[in-house]
Amino acid sequence: MSLDWNISKIKNSQKVCFNTVGDDIKLAGLTKTLIFATMSIGLPVITDENVTEFFKRCHVYERVNGCWRYGVPEVAEHGPEPVYITPGEVRQHIGLRTNAERLSDHKFAEKVLNLLMTDATTSYDNFMELLKVPTPDAKDPVPKG
């Protein structure tokens, strides 16, 4: 299913959601990021009522899975460093709507825990791979002693 979105209800959407690059007008990177974030965090709409929850879910997701932006032109002074979503940026996009699936708080927490468990499993597997000591009868990769 395609991700459909609508920015017509965002206040000052022409200024907030678009950048002029030469003669071209392009959708702002932040706006694109928040559109795709709706799928990751399970909140398809940013409203006055859920703007805090939208930010919190973005914050949690970025802390667990890595930030969505690095050295973006709008904040070029950061260079290649991660640039995390801010409450003000989310607030500027009140009115954004997509057809992303709505996740309950429980389902979102479950999704985040699954991401953490997958990361822990990968880290464990990588660590165990580093510890492998070649022996003729290597049943346990962890050295004794």
Helices and strands as residue ranges (DSSP letters): E 5-6, H 13-16, E 18-21, E 24-27, H 29-41, H 51-65, E 69-70, G 73-78, E 82-83, H 87-92, E 97-98, H 105-131
